[in-house]
Amino acid sequence: MPHHREPTLADVAERAGVSLTTVSRVLNNRGYLSQATRSCVAEAIKELGYRPNQVARALHGKSTHSIGIIVPTVALPFFGELSSEIEDALAEHGYRTLICNSLDRRDREHDYLDLLVSHRVDGIISGAHNEDLSEYRSIHKPLVAVDRDLSPIVPNVRCANEDSARQATEHLLARGARRPALLTSRTGAHNRREAGYRAVLEEAGIEPVIIAIDFHTPDERRAQMIREGLDALRDQVDAVFATDDLSAADALEWAHARGLDVPGEFKVVGFDGTAALRRALPGLTTVQQPIRAIARTAVDLLLEQITALRDDDERPRPAHQVIELPGTLLQGRTT
């Protein structure tokens, strides 16, 4: 047999000396077949290196045992760790994963959605940043969102962002900060970490200071913009609450470059608390997201939808629900 193409079901049947129907029955464990026939087909599959076509199986109403995961990029510590935890949880249930990095681009996310649907994945978990993408309303597959409201009909699992941000801001004030700034990627009503920060400052009678640097900004330019923003506010703020740890690291670097004592003259709190950043900056005060719990809750919700769909094709998708899991303030040497 030529080696330049994948072996087919017909190749297996020819090698085993049986019909296509018999090979199909062996693969799907359907009907009575002698152990000798089963062994013969199994041996042919092994010799040829045959892999069942999962998409073809799906077209016949069978599960592909695959799940799509869409994130902005696994290069970011939070999404890298989240993807790993989701993949691990799904593997325990016999599912494989296809991880797609949207790079926060709507066109790329759209293309990945088309790809996952065409490959007949059993469900999709999305943590992409492109909110209210209309395609999510038209996908008739089990769906769960992580950390973002993708659509009113998609369940969302996330950290209790507003409460956690309140903890972080209250901690800065308790440690002596008089006017902390918020360093974030996007400002607006959807930013629940910003909402927590603003609520605490309003209660304390302090005017908020927001430095917003878009998520799309390249790393080198982002660090430069953080330095410029903090330079402009040097005489106005004495602390930063950053809504991610990488930005907190840039704020710390700025403080050290300007000769500021941390935490005496300048204080910093981050957000995420991933294993990678905890190793790189063990002294950073940060809010640790419950990443493992978020991942496993999202997987549980998705598997519930898959099971419901398998048992009753007419069952509607569950109503929108938001599950918030508490973050943990980890105190370090930066406050």
C-alpha positions in Angstrom: 0.0 0.0 0.0 1.3 3.5 -0.8 2.7 5.4 2.2 1.9 8.9 0.9 -1.7 8.8 2.1 -3.6 8.0 5.3 -5.0 4.4 5.3 -8.8 4.1 4.8 -11.5 1.9 6.1 -11.3 0.0 2.8 -7.6 -0.6 3.3 -8.4 -2.1 6.8 -11.1 -4.3 5.3 -8.8 -5.6 2.5 -6.0 -6.3 4.9 -8.3 -8.1 7.4 -10.1 -10.0 4.6 -13.5 -8.8 5.7 -16.2 -6.4 4.5 -16.4 -2.7 5.1 -19.5 -3.3 7.2 -17.7 -5.7 9.4 -14.9 -3.2 10.1 -17.5 -0.6 10.9 -19.2 -2.9 13.3 -15.9 -3.7 15.1 -15.0 0.0 15.4 -18.5 0.8 16.8 -18.8 -2.4 18.9 -22.1 -3.1 17.3 -23.7 -6.5 16.7 -22.3 -10.0 17.3 -18.8 -10.7 15.9 -16.5 -13.5 16.8 -13.4 -12.8 18.8 -11.3 -14.1 15.9 -12.8 -11.5 13.5 -12.4 -8.7 16.1 -8.7 -9.7 16.6 -8.1 -9.8 12.8 -9.5 -6.3 12.3 -7.6 -5.0 15.3 -4.4 -6.4 13.9 -5.0 -4.8 10.5 -5.7 -1.4 12.1 -2.5 -1.7 14.1 -0.4 -2.7 11.1 -1.8 0.0 8.9 -1.8 2.7 11.5 -5.4 3.5 10.7 -7.1 6.4 12.6 -10.9 6.6 12.5 -12.2 9.8 10.9 -13.8 11.6 13.8 -15.7 14.1 11.6 -17.2 11.2 9.6 -18.2 9.6 12.9 -19.9 12.9 14.0 -21.9 13.0 10.7 -23.3 9.6 11.8 -24.4 11.1 15.1 -21.4 9.9 17.1 -19.2 11.9 19.5 -15.8 13.1 18.3 -14.7 13.3 22.0 -13.1 16.6 21.2 -13.6 20.1 22.7 -12.5 23.4 21.3 -10.9 26.0 23.6 -10.5 29.6 22.4 -8.3 32.1 24.3 -6.6 35.3 23.4 -3.2 33.6 23.7 -1.6 31.0 25.8 1.5 33.2 25.9 -0.3 35.2 28.7 0.2 33.4 32.0 -3.4 33.4 33.0 -4.7 31.9 29.8 -1.8 29.5 29.5 -2.5 28.1 33.0 -6.3 28.1 32.4 -6.0 26.2 29.1 -3.7 23.6 30.8 -6.2 23.1 33.6 -9.2 22.8 31.2 -7.3 20.3 29.1 -6.4 18.3 32.2 -10.0 18.2 33.4 -11.4 17.2 30.0 -8.8 14.4 29.6 -10.1 12.9 32.8 -13.4 12.5 31.0 -11.9 11.1 27.8 -11.9 14.3 25.8 -9.2 15.7 23.6 -8.8 19.5 23.1 -8.1 21.8 20.2 -6.6 25.1 21.6 -7.1 28.2 19.4 -5.3 31.5 20.0 -7.5 34.3 18.7 -4.9 37.0 19.5 -7.9 39.1 20.5 -8.9 39.5 16.8 -12.5 39.2 15.8 -11.7 37.8 12.4 -9.5 35.1 13.8 -12.0 34.2 16.5 -14.7 33.9 13.8 -12.4 31.7 11.7 -11.7 29.4 14.6 -15.4 29.1 15.5 -16.0 28.0 11.9 -13.1 25.5 12.1 -14.3 24.0 15.4 -17.9 23.7 14.1 -16.8 22.1 10.8 -14.6 19.6 12.8 -17.7 18.7 14.8 -16.3 19.3 18.2 -18.7 18.2 21.0 -18.5 21.6 22.7 -16.6 24.9 23.0 -15.1 26.8 26.0 -14.2 30.3 25.1 -12.2 32.9 27.1 -11.6 35.2 24.1 -11.8 39.0 24.6 -14.1 39.8 21.7 -17.4 40.3 23.5 -20.9 40.0 21.9 -19.6 38.2 18.8 -22.9 37.4 17.0 -21.6 34.0 15.9 -22.0 32.6 19.4 -25.8 33.1 19.2 -26.0 30.9 16.1 -23.8 28.0 17.2 -26.0 25.0 18.2 -23.4 23.4 20.3 -22.7 23.2 24.1 -20.9 26.5 25.0 -19.3 27.9 28.1 -17.5 31.3 28.5 -14.7 31.9 30.9 -14.0 35.4 32.3 -16.0 37.2 29.6 -19.7 37.7 28.8 -19.7 36.4 25.2 -23.5 36.3 24.8 -26.7 36.5 26.9 -27.3 32.8 26.2 -23.8 31.5 27.1 -23.0 30.5 30.7 -20.1 32.4 32.2 -17.6 31.2 34.8 -15.2 33.8 36.3 -13.4 35.1 39.3 -15.5 37.4 41.5 -13.7 40.4 39.9 -15.5 43.2 41.5 -15.2 41.8 45.1 -11.6 40.9 44.5 -10.8 44.4 43.2 -12.4 45.9 46.3 -10.1 43.7 48.4 -7.1 44.8 46.5 -8.0 48.5 46.7 -9.0 48.4 50.4 -5.6 46.7 51.1 -3.7 49.5 49.5 -5.6 52.1 51.6 -5.1 50.1 54.7 -1.3 50.0 54.0 -1.2 53.8 53.8 -1.8 54.6 50.2 -3.5 58.0 49.8 -4.3 57.9 46.1 -3.9 54.6 44.2 -4.2 54.6 40.4 -5.8 51.8 38.4 -3.8 50.3 35.6 -6.0 48.3 33.3 -6.5 47.3 29.6 -10.0 48.7 29.0 -12.1 51.1 31.0 -15.9 51.0 31.1 -19.0 49.5 32.7 -17.9 46.0 31.6 -14.7 46.1 33.6 -15.8 44.7 37.0 -12.3 45.2 38.5 -12.5 48.8 37.7 -16.0 48.9 39.3 -14.6 47.5 42.6 -11.7 50.0 42.5 -14.1 52.9 41.9 -16.5 51.8 44.6 -13.8 51.7 47.3 -12.4 55.1 46.3 -15.8 56.7 46.3 -16.5 55.5 49.8 -13.1 56.9 50.9 -13.8 60.2 49.1 -10.8 59.8 46.8 -10.8 60.8 43.1 -10.0 57.8 40.9 -7.0 57.8 38.5 -7.3 55.5 35.5 -4.4 54.5 33.2 -5.9 52.4 30.4 -3.6 50.7 27.8 -5.4 48.6 25.2 -5.0 44.8 25.4 -3.8 44.8 21.8 -0.8 46.9 22.5 2.5 45.2 21.7 4.5 44.3 24.9 7.4 46.7 24.3 5.1 49.6 23.5 2.8 48.7 26.4 5.7 48.9 28.9 6.7 52.3 27.4 3.1 53.6 27.7 3.0 52.4 31.4 6.2 54.3 32.1 4.9 57.4 30.4 1.6 57.3 32.2 3.2 56.9 35.6 5.7 59.6 34.9 2.8 62.0 34.1 1.2 61.1 37.5 4.3 60.8 39.6 3.3 63.6 41.9 -0.3 62.6 42.1 -0.4 58.9 42.9 1.5 56.7 45.4 0.2 53.2 44.5 -1.0 51.1 41.6 -3.7 48.5 41.4 -2.9 46.6 38.2 -5.7 44.4 36.8 -3.1 41.8 35.7 0.3 40.8 37.1 2.3 41.6 33.9 1.2 45.2 34.2 2.0 45.1 37.9 5.5 44.0 37.0 5.9 46.9 34.6 4.7 49.3 37.4 7.3 47.9 39.8 10.0 48.2 37.2 9.1 51.9 36.7 9.2 52.5 40.5 12.6 50.9 40.9 13.9 52.9 37.8 12.7 56.1 39.4 14.4 55.3 42.7 11.2 54.9 44.6 11.2 52.8 47.7 8.7 49.9 47.5 6.6 49.7 49.5 7.6 52.8 51.5 7.0 55.4 48.9 5.1 53.4 46.3 2.9 50.3 46.5 1.7 47.8 43.9 -1.0 45.2 43.8 -1.5 42.9 40.8 -4.2 40.4 39.7 -4.1 36.8 38.5 -1.5 35.1 40.8 -0.5 32.5 38.3 2.2 30.0 39.1 4.6 31.5 36.6 4.4 35.0 37.9 4.5 33.8 41.5 7.9 32.2 40.7 9.2 35.2 38.8 7.9 37.8 41.4 7.4 36.0 44.7 7.2 39.2 46.6 4.3 40.7 44.5 1.1 41.4 46.4 -1.6 40.1 44.1 -5.2 38.7 43.9 -4.9 35.1 43.0 -7.7 33.8 40.7 -9.0 30.3 41.4 -7.9 29.1 38.0 -8.2 25.4 38.7 -11.7 25.8 40.1 -12.7 28.1 37.2 -11.5 25.5 34.7 -13.2 22.5 36.4 -16.5 24.4 36.9 -16.5 25.4 33.2 -15.8 21.8 32.2 -18.6 20.5 34.4 -21.1 23.0 32.9 -20.0 22.0 29.4 -20.3 18.2 30.1 -23.8 18.8 31.5 -24.8 20.4 28.3 -23.2 17.7 26.2 -25.0 15.0 28.2 -28.4 16.8 28.0 -28.0 17.2 24.2 -27.1 13.5 23.9 -30.1 12.4 25.9 -32.6 14.8 24.4 -31.9 16.6 21.1 -34.8 19.0 21.6 -33.7 20.2 25.0 -32.9 24.0 24.9 -29.6 25.5 25.9 -29.7 26.4 29.7 -30.5 30.0 30.6 -27.6 32.4 31.0 -25.9 32.0 34.3 -22.9 33.6 35.8 -20.8 31.7 38.3 -18.4 33.8 40.3 -15.6 32.2 42.4 -13.8 34.2 45.0 -10.2 35.4 44.5 -7.6 35.4 47.2 -5.5 38.3 48.2 -1.9 37.2 48.6 0.1 39.8 50.6 3.7 40.3 49.6 6.6 42.8 49.8 5.1 45.3 47.4 2.6 46.7 49.9 
